[in-house]
Amino acid sequence: MLNTTGELYTEEFKNKKVDVFAPGQDIISSYLNEKMTLDTGVSFATAYTSGYAAILIQEYNQNGQAFDRSSSLHHLKEYSLSVNVIIIP
């Protein structure tokens, strides 16, 4: 999980097997009574990554390309700086 500056949120993530790190600190989320809040956690980073993966799958399908793990990791590596995602080789 990444913090707001694009670095690892805590050192504990260095010791884990992770393919993709995504933002997980201060994620804007809906709250009670039509309010918004900033939330932090791995579940928010997971949602961020899942949403990005869904966009990738849609793009591949619209272009008639096969979508697999290799092509998705290649795409994430290519655009990682623009979306604030870190790929671990």
PDB file of N, CA, C and O in Angstrom:
ATOM      1  N   MET A   1       0.849  -1.170   0.000  1.00  0.00           N
ATOM      2  CA  MET A   1       0.000   0.000   0.000  1.00  0.00           C
ATOM      3  C   MET A   1       0.893   1.230   0.000  1.00  0.00           C
ATOM      4  O   MET A   1       1.921   1.261   0.676  1.00  0.00           O
ATOM      5  N   LEU A   2       0.497   2.237  -0.758  1.00  0.00           N
ATOM      6  CA  LEU A   2       1.275   3.465  -0.856  1.00  0.00           C
ATOM      7  C   LEU A   2       0.642   4.584  -0.036  1.00  0.00           C
ATOM      8  O   LEU A   2      -0.572   4.631   0.160  1.00  0.00           O
ATOM      9  N   ASN A   3       1.506   5.483   0.439  1.00  0.00           N
ATOM     10  CA  ASN A   3       1.002   6.652   1.158  1.00  0.00           C
ATOM     11  C   ASN A   3       0.706   7.774   0.165  1.00  0.00           C
ATOM     12  O   ASN A   3       0.742   7.562  -1.047  1.00  0.00           O
ATOM     13  N   THR A   4       0.416   8.953   0.675  1.00  0.00           N
ATOM     14  CA  THR A   4       0.016  10.066  -0.195  1.00  0.00           C
ATOM     15  C   THR A   4       1.168  10.612  -1.037  1.00  0.00           C
ATOM     16  O   THR A   4       0.935  11.363  -1.984  1.00  0.00           O
ATOM     17  N   THR A   5       2.408  10.244  -0.706  1.00  0.00           N
ATOM     18  CA  THR A   5       3.546  10.703  -1.500  1.00  0.00           C
ATOM     19  C   THR A   5       4.047   9.644  -2.475  1.00  0.00           C
ATOM     20  O   THR A   5       5.055   9.847  -3.151  1.00  0.00           O
ATOM     21  N   GLY A   6       3.331   8.491  -2.549  1.00  0.00           N
ATOM     22  CA  GLY A   6       3.706   7.442  -3.481  1.00  0.00           C
ATOM     23  C   GLY A   6       4.758   6.491  -2.961  1.00  0.00           C
ATOM     24  O   GLY A   6       5.325   5.718  -3.733  1.00  0.00           O
ATOM     25  N   GLU A   7       5.032   6.530  -1.664  1.00  0.00           N
ATOM     26  CA  GLU A   7       5.997   5.621  -1.057  1.00  0.00           C
ATOM     27  C   GLU A   7       5.247   4.564  -0.250  1.00  0.00           C
ATOM     28  O   GLU A   7       4.050   4.696   0.003  1.00  0.00           O
ATOM     29  N   LEU A   8       5.968   3.508   0.151  1.00  0.00           N
ATOM     30  CA  LEU A   8       5.323   2.474   0.954  1.00  0.00           C
ATOM     31  C   LEU A   8       4.782   3.069   2.238  1.00  0.00           C
ATOM     32  O   LEU A   8       5.458   3.856   2.902  1.00  0.00           O
ATOM     33  N   TYR A   9       3.567   2.693   2.583  1.00  0.00           N
ATOM     34  CA  TYR A   9       2.885   3.231   3.754  1.00  0.00           C
ATOM     35  C   TYR A   9       3.612   2.859   5.046  1.00  0.00           C
ATOM     36  O   TYR A   9       3.795   3.708   5.919  1.00  0.00           O
ATOM     37  N   THR A  10       4.024   1.604   5.173  1.00  0.00           N
ATOM     38  CA  THR A  10       4.811   1.155   6.324  1.00  0.00           C
ATOM     39  C   THR A  10       5.866   0.171   5.839  1.00  0.00           C
ATOM     40  O   THR A  10       5.750  -0.392   4.751  1.00  0.00           O
ATOM     41  N   GLU A  11       6.878  -0.027   6.641  1.00  0.00           N
ATOM     42  CA  GLU A  11       7.970  -0.938   6.297  1.00  0.00           C
ATOM     43  C   GLU A  11       7.504  -2.391   6.182  1.00  0.00           C
ATOM     44  O   GLU A  11       8.140  -3.187   5.492  1.00  0.00           O
ATOM     45  N   GLU A  12       6.406  -2.743   6.847  1.00  0.00           N
ATOM     46  CA  GLU A  12       5.935  -4.132   6.819  1.00  0.00           C
ATOM     47  C   GLU A  12       5.644  -4.620   5.401  1.00  0.00           C
ATOM     48  O   GLU A  12       5.719  -5.821   5.142  1.00  0.00           O
ATOM     49  N   PHE A  13       5.315  -3.716   4.481  1.00  0.00           N
ATOM     50  CA  PHE A  13       4.998  -4.115   3.110  1.00  0.00           C
ATOM     51  C   PHE A  13       6.237  -4.551   2.337  1.00  0.00           C
ATOM     52  O   PHE A  13       6.108  -5.205   1.302  1.00  0.00           O
ATOM     53  N   LYS A  14       7.432  -4.208   2.810  1.00  0.00           N
ATOM     54  CA  LYS A  14       8.662  -4.645   2.142  1.00  0.00           C
ATOM     55  C   LYS A  14       8.880  -6.140   2.284  1.00  0.00           C
ATOM     56  O   LYS A  14       9.560  -6.744   1.454  1.00  0.00           O
ATOM     57  N   ASN A  15       8.319  -6.746   3.316  1.00  0.00           N
ATOM     58  CA  ASN A  15       8.523  -8.165   3.580  1.00  0.00           C
ATOM     59  C   ASN A  15       7.415  -9.047   3.030  1.00  0.00           C
ATOM     60  O   ASN A  15       7.392 -10.244   3.316  1.00  0.00           O
ATOM     61  N   LYS A  16       6.511  -8.502   2.261  1.00  0.00           N
ATOM     62  CA  LYS A  16       5.379  -9.257   1.728  1.00  0.00           C
ATOM     63  C   LYS A  16       5.555  -9.480   0.224  1.00  0.00           C
ATOM     64  O   LYS A  16       6.170  -8.664  -0.463  1.00  0.00           O
ATOM     65  N   LYS A  17       5.019 -10.576  -0.273  1.00  0.00           N
ATOM     66  CA  LYS A  17       5.032 -10.855  -1.710  1.00  0.00           C
ATOM     67  C   LYS A  17       3.869 -10.097  -2.340  1.00  0.00           C
ATOM     68  O   LYS A  17       2.708 -10.481  -2.195  1.00  0.00           O
ATOM     69  N   VAL A  18       4.195  -9.027  -3.034  1.00  0.00           N
ATOM     70  CA  VAL A  18       3.180  -8.171  -3.643  1.00  0.00           C
ATOM     71  C   VAL A  18       3.583  -7.890  -5.086  1.00  0.00           C
ATOM     72  O   VAL A  18       4.735  -7.548  -5.353  1.00  0.00           O
ATOM     73  N   ASP A  19       2.640  -8.031  -6.017  1.00  0.00           N
ATOM     74  CA  ASP A  19       2.910  -7.724  -7.423  1.00  0.00           C
ATOM     75  C   ASP A  19       2.696  -6.249  -7.714  1.00  0.00           C
ATOM     76  O   ASP A  19       3.426  -5.659  -8.511  1.00  0.00           O
ATOM     77  N   VAL A  20       1.696  -5.650  -7.072  1.00  0.00           N
ATOM     78  CA  VAL A  20       1.329  -4.264  -7.360  1.00  0.00           C
ATOM     79  C   VAL A  20       1.036  -3.547  -6.054  1.00  0.00           C
ATOM     80  O   VAL A  20       0.309  -4.058  -5.201  1.00  0.00           O
ATOM     81  N   PHE A  21       1.602  -2.371  -5.905  1.00  0.00           N
ATOM     82  CA  PHE A  21       1.251  -1.492  -4.789  1.00  0.00           C
ATOM     83  C   PHE A  21       0.402  -0.356  -5.348  1.00  0.00           C
ATOM     84  O   PHE A  21       0.673   0.148  -6.438  1.00  0.00           O
ATOM     85  N   ALA A  22      -0.610   0.041  -4.613  1.00  0.00           N
ATOM     86  CA  ALA A  22      -1.504   1.117  -5.061  1.00  0.00           C
ATOM     87  C   ALA A  22      -1.793   2.052  -3.895  1.00  0.00           C
ATOM     88  O   ALA A  22      -1.590   1.688  -2.736  1.00  0.00           O
ATOM     89  N   PRO A  23      -2.266   3.257  -4.202  1.00  0.00           N
ATOM     90  CA  PRO A  23      -2.592   4.213  -3.138  1.00  0.00           C
ATOM     91  C   PRO A  23      -3.606   3.639  -2.149  1.00  0.00           C
ATOM     92  O   PRO A  23      -4.583   3.005  -2.547  1.00  0.00           O
ATOM     93  N   GLY A  24      -3.366   3.865  -0.861  1.00  0.00           N
ATOM     94  CA  GLY A  24      -4.274   3.372   0.160  1.00  0.00           C
ATOM     95  C   GLY A  24      -4.413   4.315   1.338  1.00  0.00           C
ATOM     96  O   GLY A  24      -5.071   3.988   2.325  1.00  0.00           O
ATOM     97  N   GLN A  25      -3.795   5.485   1.240  1.00  0.00           N
ATOM     98  CA  GLN A  25      -3.884   6.458   2.329  1.00  0.00           C
ATOM     99  C   GLN A  25      -4.674   7.673   1.859  1.00  0.00           C
ATOM    100  O   GLN A  25      -4.485   8.172   0.750  1.00  0.00           O
ATOM    101  N   ASP A  26      -5.563   8.133   2.732  1.00  0.00           N
ATOM    102  CA  ASP A  26      -6.386   9.314   2.445  1.00  0.00           C
ATOM    103  C   ASP A  26      -7.156   9.186   1.134  1.00  0.00           C
ATOM    104  O   ASP A  26      -7.120  10.080   0.288  1.00  0.00           O
ATOM    105  N   ILE A  27      -7.853   8.063   0.981  1.00  0.00           N
ATOM    106  CA  ILE A  27      -8.697   7.822  -0.182  1.00  0.00           C
ATOM    107  C   ILE A  27     -10.069   8.440   0.089  1.00  0.00           C
ATOM    108  O   ILE A  27     -10.681   8.170   1.122  1.00  0.00           O
ATOM    109  N   ILE A  28     -10.539   9.251  -0.823  1.00  0.00           N
ATOM    110  CA  ILE A  28     -11.847   9.894  -0.657  1.00  0.00           C
ATOM    111  C   ILE A  28     -12.940   8.835  -0.787  1.00  0.00           C
ATOM    112  O   ILE A  28     -12.957   8.049  -1.734  1.00  0.00           O
ATOM    113  N   SER A  29     -13.847   8.831   0.183  1.00  0.00           N
ATOM    114  CA  SER A  29     -14.906   7.835   0.211  1.00  0.00           C
ATOM    115  C   SER A  29     -16.203   8.487   0.676  1.00  0.00           C
ATOM    116  O   SER A  29     -16.192   9.513   1.356  1.00  0.00           O
ATOM    117  N   SER A  30     -17.315   7.873   0.297  1.00  0.00           N
ATOM    118  CA  SER A  30     -18.605   8.385   0.757  1.00  0.00           C
ATOM    119  C   SER A  30     -18.811   8.025   2.224  1.00  0.00           C
ATOM    120  O   SER A  30     -18.217   7.072   2.728  1.00  0.00           O
ATOM    121  N   TYR A  31     -19.662   8.800   2.907  1.00  0.00           N
ATOM    122  CA  TYR A  31     -19.922   8.614   4.332  1.00  0.00           C
ATOM    123  C   TYR A  31     -21.408   8.832   4.585  1.00  0.00           C
ATOM    124  O   TYR A  31     -22.165   9.121   3.658  1.00  0.00           O
ATOM    125  N   LEU A  32     -21.815   8.697   5.818  1.00  0.00           N
ATOM    126  CA  LEU A  32     -23.220   8.874   6.179  1.00  0.00           C
ATOM    127  C   LEU A  32     -23.723  10.287   5.885  1.00  0.00           C
ATOM    128  O   LEU A  32     -22.949  11.244   5.857  1.00  0.00           O
ATOM    129  N   ASN A  33     -25.013  10.395   5.670  1.00  0.00           N
ATOM    130  CA  ASN A  33     -25.679  11.689   5.479  1.00  0.00           C
ATOM    131  C   ASN A  33     -25.070  12.519   4.352  1.00  0.00           C
ATOM    132  O   ASN A  33     -24.878  13.728   4.485  1.00  0.00           O
ATOM    133  N   GLU A  34     -24.769  11.847   3.240  1.00  0.00           N
ATOM    134  CA  GLU A  34     -24.254  12.503   2.032  1.00  0.00           C
ATOM    135  C   GLU A  34     -22.948  13.250   2.258  1.00  0.00           C
ATOM    136  O   GLU A  34     -22.704  14.268   1.611  1.00  0.00           O
ATOM    137  N   LYS A  35     -22.110  12.768   3.155  1.00  0.00           N
ATOM    138  CA  LYS A  35     -20.819  13.389   3.435  1.00  0.00           C
ATOM    139  C   LYS A  35     -19.705  12.547   2.830  1.00  0.00           C
ATOM    140  O   LYS A  35     -19.911  11.398   2.438  1.00  0.00           O
ATOM    141  N   MET A  36     -18.528  13.140   2.765  1.00  0.00           N
ATOM    142  CA  MET A  36     -17.344  12.458   2.265  1.00  0.00           C
ATOM    143  C   MET A  36     -16.339  12.358   3.406  1.00  0.00           C
ATOM    144  O   MET A  36     -16.384  13.139   4.357  1.00  0.00           O
ATOM    145  N   THR A  37     -15.429  11.384   3.302  1.00  0.00           N
ATOM    146  CA  THR A  37     -14.400  11.196   4.319  1.00  0.00           C
ATOM    147  C   THR A  37     -13.113  10.740   3.653  1.00  0.00           C
ATOM    148  O   THR A  37     -13.135  10.275   2.513  1.00  0.00           O
ATOM    149  N   LEU A  38     -12.003  10.867   4.345  1.00  0.00           N
ATOM    150  CA  LEU A  38     -10.730  10.311   3.904  1.00  0.00           C
ATOM    151  C   LEU A  38     -10.483   9.051   4.705  1.00  0.00           C
ATOM    152  O   LEU A  38     -10.497   9.079   5.935  1.00  0.00           O
ATOM    153  N   ASP A  39     -10.253   7.937   4.008  1.00  0.00           N
ATOM    154  CA  ASP A  39     -10.021   6.655   4.666  1.00  0.00           C
ATOM    155  C   ASP A  39      -8.680   6.089   4.244  1.00  0.00           C
ATOM    156  O   ASP A  39      -8.160   6.415   3.177  1.00  0.00           O
ATOM    157  N   THR A  40      -8.126   5.236   5.096  1.00  0.00           N
ATOM    158  CA  THR A  40      -6.840   4.615   4.840  1.00  0.00           C
ATOM    159  C   THR A  40      -6.935   3.123   5.116  1.00  0.00           C
ATOM    160  O   THR A  40      -7.555   2.706   6.094  1.00  0.00           O
ATOM    161  N   GLY A  41      -6.323   2.320   4.256  1.00  0.00           N
ATOM    162  CA  GLY A  41      -6.269   0.884   4.496  1.00  0.00           C
ATOM    163  C   GLY A  41      -6.022   0.086   3.236  1.00  0.00           C
ATOM    164  O   GLY A  41      -6.197   0.579   2.122  1.00  0.00           O
ATOM    165  N   VAL A  42      -5.613  -1.154   3.430  1.00  0.00           N
ATOM    166  CA  VAL A  42      -5.337  -2.052   2.313  1.00  0.00           C
ATOM    167  C   VAL A  42      -6.591  -2.283   1.473  1.00  0.00           C
ATOM    168  O   VAL A  42      -6.502  -2.430   0.254  1.00  0.00           O
ATOM    169  N   SER A  43      -7.750  -2.316   2.111  1.00  0.00           N
ATOM    170  CA  SER A  43      -8.983  -2.551   1.348  1.00  0.00           C
ATOM    171  C   SER A  43      -9.234  -1.424   0.345  1.00  0.00           C
ATOM    172  O   SER A  43      -9.818  -1.659  -0.713  1.00  0.00           O
ATOM    173  N   PHE A  44      -8.803  -0.215   0.664  1.00  0.00           N
ATOM    174  CA  PHE A  44      -8.969   0.898  -0.273  1.00  0.00           C
ATOM    175  C   PHE A  44      -7.965   0.778  -1.422  1.00  0.00           C
ATOM    176  O   PHE A  44      -8.294   1.089  -2.566  1.00  0.00           O
ATOM    177  N   ALA A  45      -6.751   0.331  -1.125  1.00  0.00           N
ATOM    178  CA  ALA A  45      -5.767   0.097  -2.184  1.00  0.00           C
ATOM    179  C   ALA A  45      -6.232  -1.022  -3.109  1.00  0.00           C
ATOM    180  O   ALA A  45      -6.024  -0.963  -4.321  1.00  0.00           O
ATOM    181  N   THR A  46      -6.865  -2.043  -2.530  1.00  0.00           N
ATOM    182  CA  THR A  46      -7.394  -3.152  -3.325  1.00  0.00           C
ATOM    183  C   THR A  46      -8.491  -2.668  -4.273  1.00  0.00           C
ATOM    184  O   THR A  46      -8.520  -3.048  -5.443  1.00  0.00           O
ATOM    185  N   ALA A  47      -9.377  -1.841  -3.768  1.00  0.00           N
ATOM    186  CA  ALA A  47     -10.453  -1.293  -4.609  1.00  0.00           C
ATOM    187  C   ALA A  47      -9.874  -0.430  -5.727  1.00  0.00           C
ATOM    188  O   ALA A  47     -10.344  -0.496  -6.863  1.00  0.00           O
ATOM    189  N   TYR A  48      -8.878   0.366  -5.424  1.00  0.00           N
ATOM    190  CA  TYR A  48      -8.221   1.221  -6.409  1.00  0.00           C
ATOM    191  C   TYR A  48      -7.642   0.354  -7.530  1.00  0.00           C
ATOM    192  O   TYR A  48      -7.844   0.636  -8.711  1.00  0.00           O
ATOM    193  N   THR A  49      -6.921  -0.702  -7.147  1.00  0.00           N
ATOM    194  CA  THR A  49      -6.295  -1.584  -8.125  1.00  0.00           C
ATOM    195  C   THR A  49      -7.332  -2.363  -8.928  1.00  0.00           C
ATOM    196  O   THR A  49      -7.175  -2.544 -10.135  1.00  0.00           O
ATOM    197  N   SER A  50      -8.382  -2.822  -8.268  1.00  0.00           N
ATOM    198  CA  SER A  50      -9.443  -3.561  -8.961  1.00  0.00           C
ATOM    199  C   SER A  50     -10.125  -2.685 -10.006  1.00  0.00           C
ATOM    200  O   SER A  50     -10.418  -3.146 -11.109  1.00  0.00           O
ATOM    201  N   GLY A  51     -10.374  -1.445  -9.666  1.00  0.00           N
ATOM    202  CA  GLY A  51     -10.981  -0.510 -10.612  1.00  0.00           C
ATOM    203  C   GLY A  51     -10.088  -0.271 -11.811  1.00  0.00           C
ATOM    204  O   GLY A  51     -10.556  -0.236 -12.948  1.00  0.00           O
ATOM    205  N   TYR A  52      -8.791  -0.106 -11.552  1.00  0.00           N
ATOM    206  CA  TYR A  52      -7.850   0.105 -12.648  1.00  0.00           C
ATOM    207  C   TYR A  52      -7.779  -1.141 -13.531  1.00  0.00           C
ATOM    208  O   TYR A  52      -7.726  -1.032 -14.756  1.00  0.00           O
ATOM    209  N   ALA A  53      -7.779  -2.329 -12.908  1.00  0.00           N
ATOM    210  CA  ALA A  53      -7.755  -3.581 -13.680  1.00  0.00           C
ATOM    211  C   ALA A  53      -9.007  -3.708 -14.542  1.00  0.00           C
ATOM    212  O   ALA A  53      -8.928  -4.179 -15.677  1.00  0.00           O
ATOM    213  N   ALA A  54     -10.164  -3.292 -14.018  1.00  0.00           N
ATOM    214  CA  ALA A  54     -11.410  -3.353 -14.792  1.00  0.00           C
ATOM    215  C   ALA A  54     -11.323  -2.462 -16.027  1.00  0.00           C
ATOM    216  O   ALA A  54     -11.797  -2.832 -17.101  1.00  0.00           O
ATOM    217  N   ILE A  55     -10.719  -1.298 -15.872  1.00  0.00           N
ATOM    218  CA  ILE A  55     -10.537  -0.398 -17.018  1.00  0.00           C
ATOM    219  C   ILE A  55      -9.608  -1.045 -18.049  1.00  0.00           C
ATOM    220  O   ILE A  55      -9.856  -0.963 -19.252  1.00  0.00           O
ATOM    221  N   LEU A  56      -8.543  -1.686 -17.574  1.00  0.00           N
ATOM    222  CA  LEU A  56      -7.629  -2.384 -18.486  1.00  0.00           C
ATOM    223  C   LEU A  56      -8.337  -3.488 -19.259  1.00  0.00           C
ATOM    224  O   LEU A  56      -8.184  -3.599 -20.475  1.00  0.00           O
ATOM    225  N   ILE A  57      -9.111  -4.303 -18.548  1.00  0.00           N
ATOM    226  CA  ILE A  57      -9.834  -5.411 -19.199  1.00  0.00           C
ATOM    227  C   ILE A  57     -10.781  -4.877 -20.266  1.00  0.00           C
ATOM    228  O   ILE A  57     -10.862  -5.427 -21.364  1.00  0.00           O
ATOM    229  N   GLN A  58     -11.494  -3.805 -19.941  1.00  0.00           N
ATOM    230  CA  GLN A  58     -12.414  -3.213 -20.904  1.00  0.00           C
ATOM    231  C   GLN A  58     -11.666  -2.710 -22.132  1.00  0.00           C
ATOM    232  O   GLN A  58     -12.108  -2.917 -23.262  1.00  0.00           O
ATOM    233  N   GLU A  59     -10.541  -2.053 -21.911  1.00  0.00           N
ATOM    234  CA  GLU A  59      -9.753  -1.532 -23.034  1.00  0.00           C
ATOM    235  C   GLU A  59      -9.250  -2.671 -23.919  1.00  0.00           C
ATOM    236  O   GLU A  59      -9.329  -2.581 -25.144  1.00  0.00           O
ATOM    237  N   TYR A  60      -8.740  -3.729 -23.315  1.00  0.00           N
ATOM    238  CA  TYR A  60      -8.267  -4.877 -24.087  1.00  0.00           C
ATOM    239  C   TYR A  60      -9.404  -5.498 -24.884  1.00  0.00           C
ATOM    240  O   TYR A  60      -9.229  -5.810 -26.062  1.00  0.00           O
ATOM    241  N   ASN A  61     -10.562  -5.682 -24.266  1.00  0.00           N
ATOM    242  CA  ASN A  61     -11.707  -6.281 -24.956  1.00  0.00           C
ATOM    243  C   ASN A  61     -12.174  -5.415 -26.116  1.00  0.00           C
ATOM    244  O   ASN A  61     -12.503  -5.937 -27.182  1.00  0.00           O
ATOM    245  N   GLN A  62     -12.209  -4.100 -25.925  1.00  0.00           N
ATOM    246  CA  GLN A  62     -12.658  -3.204 -27.000  1.00  0.00           C
ATOM    247  C   GLN A  62     -11.697  -3.219 -28.175  1.00  0.00           C
ATOM    248  O   GLN A  62     -12.106  -3.012 -29.317  1.00  0.00           O
ATOM    249  N   ASN A  63     -10.413  -3.466 -27.899  1.00  0.00           N
ATOM    250  CA  ASN A  63      -9.415  -3.509 -28.968  1.00  0.00           C
ATOM    251  C   ASN A  63      -9.229  -4.907 -29.535  1.00  0.00           C
ATOM    252  O   ASN A  63      -8.383  -5.120 -30.403  1.00  0.00           O
ATOM    253  N   GLY A  64     -10.029  -5.876 -29.040  1.00  0.00           N
ATOM    254  CA  GLY A  64      -9.941  -7.241 -29.536  1.00  0.00           C
ATOM    255  C   GLY A  64      -8.669  -7.959 -29.129  1.00  0.00           C
ATOM    256  O   GLY A  64      -8.265  -8.916 -29.790  1.00  0.00           O
ATOM    257  N   GLN A  65      -8.027  -7.518 -28.052  1.00  0.00           N
ATOM    258  CA  GLN A  65      -6.792  -8.132 -27.593  1.00  0.00           C
ATOM    259  C   GLN A  65      -7.081  -9.114 -26.462  1.00  0.00           C
ATOM    260  O   GLN A  65      -8.038  -8.953 -25.704  1.00  0.00           O
ATOM    261  N   ALA A  66      -6.237 -10.128 -26.367  1.00  0.00           N
ATOM    262  CA  ALA A  66      -6.356 -11.091 -25.264  1.00  0.00           C
ATOM    263  C   ALA A  66      -5.826 -10.438 -23.990  1.00  0.00           C
ATOM    264  O   ALA A  66      -4.796  -9.764 -24.006  1.00  0.00           O
ATOM    265  N   PHE A  67      -6.533 -10.644 -22.906  1.00  0.00           N
ATOM    266  CA  PHE A  67      -6.116 -10.098 -21.618  1.00  0.00           C
ATOM    267  C   PHE A  67      -5.578 -11.218 -20.746  1.00  0.00           C
ATOM    268  O   PHE A  67      -6.288 -12.181 -20.455  1.00  0.00           O
ATOM    269  N   ASP A  68      -4.326 -11.097 -20.331  1.00  0.00           N
ATOM    270  CA  ASP A  68      -3.737 -12.075 -19.423  1.00  0.00           C
ATOM    271  C   ASP A  68      -2.828 -11.349 -18.438  1.00  0.00           C
ATOM    272  O   ASP A  68      -2.623 -10.140 -18.541  1.00  0.00           O
ATOM    273  N   ARG A  69      -2.296 -12.089 -17.498  1.00  0.00           N
ATOM    274  CA  ARG A  69      -1.481 -11.489 -16.436  1.00  0.00           C
ATOM    275  C   ARG A  69      -0.263 -10.768 -17.021  1.00  0.00           C
ATOM    276  O   ARG A  69       0.069  -9.666 -16.583  1.00  0.00           O
ATOM    277  N   SER A  70       0.390 -11.366 -17.988  1.00  0.00           N
ATOM    278  CA  SER A  70       1.589 -10.781 -18.576  1.00  0.00           C
ATOM    279  C   SER A  70       1.299  -9.432 -19.224  1.00  0.00           C
ATOM    280  O   SER A  70       2.023  -8.462 -19.003  1.00  0.00           O
ATOM    281  N   SER A  71       0.242  -9.373 -20.022  1.00  0.00           N
ATOM    282  CA  SER A  71      -0.082  -8.112 -20.695  1.00  0.00           C
ATOM    283  C   SER A  71      -0.548  -7.046 -19.704  1.00  0.00           C
ATOM    284  O   SER A  71      -0.266  -5.862 -19.887  1.00  0.00           O
ATOM    285  N   SER A  72      -1.256  -7.459 -18.660  1.00  0.00           N
ATOM    286  CA  SER A  72      -1.714  -6.476 -17.679  1.00  0.00           C
ATOM    287  C   SER A  72      -0.540  -5.908 -16.887  1.00  0.00           C
ATOM    288  O   SER A  72      -0.497  -4.704 -16.635  1.00  0.00           O
ATOM    289  N   LEU A  73       0.416  -6.754 -16.490  1.00  0.00           N
ATOM    290  CA  LEU A  73       1.586  -6.250 -15.770  1.00  0.00           C
ATOM    291  C   LEU A  73       2.425  -5.337 -16.663  1.00  0.00           C
ATOM    292  O   LEU A  73       2.964  -4.332 -16.201  1.00  0.00           O
ATOM    293  N   HIS A  74       2.532  -5.693 -17.953  1.00  0.00           N
ATOM    294  CA  HIS A  74       3.255  -4.827 -18.893  1.00  0.00           C
ATOM    295  C   HIS A  74       2.598  -3.447 -18.955  1.00  0.00           C
ATOM    296  O   HIS A  74       3.281  -2.423 -18.908  1.00  0.00           O
ATOM    297  N   HIS A  75       1.274  -3.430 -19.060  1.00  0.00           N
ATOM    298  CA  HIS A  75       0.548  -2.162 -19.131  1.00  0.00           C
ATOM    299  C   HIS A  75       0.720  -1.364 -17.842  1.00  0.00           C
ATOM    300  O   HIS A  75       0.945  -0.155 -17.890  1.00  0.00           O
ATOM    301  N   LEU A  76       0.617  -2.023 -16.702  1.00  0.00           N
ATOM    302  CA  LEU A  76       0.793  -1.334 -15.422  1.00  0.00           C
ATOM    303  C   LEU A  76       2.202  -0.757 -15.292  1.00  0.00           C
ATOM    304  O   LEU A  76       2.370   0.358 -14.797  1.00  0.00           O
ATOM    305  N   LYS A  77       3.215  -1.508 -15.733  1.00  0.00           N
ATOM    306  CA  LYS A  77       4.590  -1.007 -15.673  1.00  0.00           C
ATOM    307  C   LYS A  77       4.761   0.210 -16.568  1.00  0.00           C
ATOM    308  O   LYS A  77       5.425   1.177 -16.194  1.00  0.00           O
ATOM    309  N   GLU A  78       4.161   0.159 -17.749  1.00  0.00           N
ATOM    310  CA  GLU A  78       4.285   1.246 -18.723  1.00  0.00           C
ATOM    311  C   GLU A  78       3.684   2.543 -18.205  1.00  0.00           C
ATOM    312  O   GLU A  78       4.228   3.621 -18.443  1.00  0.00           O
ATOM    313  N   TYR A  79       2.556   2.442 -17.492  1.00  0.00           N
ATOM    314  CA  TYR A  79       1.848   3.624 -17.033  1.00  0.00           C
ATOM    315  C   TYR A  79       1.925   3.834 -15.524  1.00  0.00           C
ATOM    316  O   TYR A  79       1.162   4.630 -14.978  1.00  0.00           O
ATOM    317  N   SER A  80       2.827   3.140 -14.842  1.00  0.00           N
ATOM    318  CA  SER A  80       2.856   3.188 -13.379  1.00  0.00           C
ATOM    319  C   SER A  80       3.102   4.588 -12.830  1.00  0.00           C
ATOM    320  O   SER A  80       2.520   4.950 -11.807  1.00  0.00           O
ATOM    321  N   LEU A  81       3.927   5.365 -13.463  1.00  0.00           N
ATOM    322  CA  LEU A  81       4.209   6.706 -12.931  1.00  0.00           C
ATOM    323  C   LEU A  81       3.011   7.627 -13.032  1.00  0.00           C
ATOM    324  O   LEU A  81       2.802   8.465 -12.154  1.00  0.00           O
ATOM    325  N   SER A  82       2.217   7.490 -14.086  1.00  0.00           N
ATOM    326  CA  SER A  82       1.093   8.389 -14.260  1.00  0.00           C
ATOM    327  C   SER A  82      -0.085   8.044 -13.355  1.00  0.00           C
ATOM    328  O   SER A  82      -0.935   8.898 -13.103  1.00  0.00           O
ATOM    329  N   VAL A  83      -0.151   6.797 -12.856  1.00  0.00           N
ATOM    330  CA  VAL A  83      -1.263   6.412 -11.994  1.00  0.00           C
ATOM    331  C   VAL A  83      -0.839   6.162 -10.555  1.00  0.00           C
ATOM    332  O   VAL A  83      -1.638   5.699  -9.742  1.00  0.00           O
ATOM    333  N   ASN A  84       0.426   6.469 -10.236  1.00  0.00           N
ATOM    334  CA  ASN A  84       0.931   6.330  -8.873  1.00  0.00           C
ATOM    335  C   ASN A  84       0.825   4.886  -8.376  1.00  0.00           C
ATOM    336  O   ASN A  84       0.325   4.628  -7.281  1.00  0.00           O
ATOM    337  N   VAL A  85       1.303   3.958  -9.197  1.00  0.00           N
ATOM    338  CA  VAL A  85       1.313   2.546  -8.840  1.00  0.00           C
ATOM    339  C   VAL A  85       2.754   2.038  -8.963  1.00  0.00           C
ATOM    340  O   VAL A  85       3.464   2.404  -9.899  1.00  0.00           O
ATOM    341  N   ILE A  86       3.174   1.213  -8.037  1.00  0.00           N
ATOM    342  CA  ILE A  86       4.509   0.640  -8.075  1.00  0.00           C
ATOM    343  C   ILE A  86       4.380  -0.842  -8.403  1.00  0.00           C
ATOM    344  O   ILE A  86       3.587  -1.555  -7.788  1.00  0.00           O
ATOM    345  N   ILE A  87       5.166  -1.301  -9.376  1.00  0.00           N
ATOM    346  CA  ILE A  87       5.171  -2.713  -9.748  1.00  0.00           C
ATOM    347  C   ILE A  87       6.457  -3.334  -9.210  1.00  0.00           C
ATOM    348  O   ILE A  87       7.542  -2.780  -9.387  1.00  0.00           O
ATOM    349  N   ILE A  88       6.332  -4.477  -8.557  1.00  0.00           N
ATOM    350  CA  ILE A  88       7.487  -5.182  -8.038  1.00  0.00           C
ATOM    351  C   ILE A  88       7.877  -6.269  -9.036  1.00  0.00           C
ATOM    352  O   ILE A  88       7.055  -7.125  -9.364  1.00  0.00           O
ATOM    353  N   PRO A  89       9.122  -6.249  -9.524  1.00  0.00           N
ATOM    354  CA  PRO A  89       9.550  -7.245 -10.513  1.00  0.00           C
ATOM    355  C   PRO A  89       9.627  -8.646  -9.924  1.00  0.00           C
ATOM    356  O   PRO A  89       9.971  -9.594 -10.630  1.00  0.00           O
TER     357      PRO A  89
END
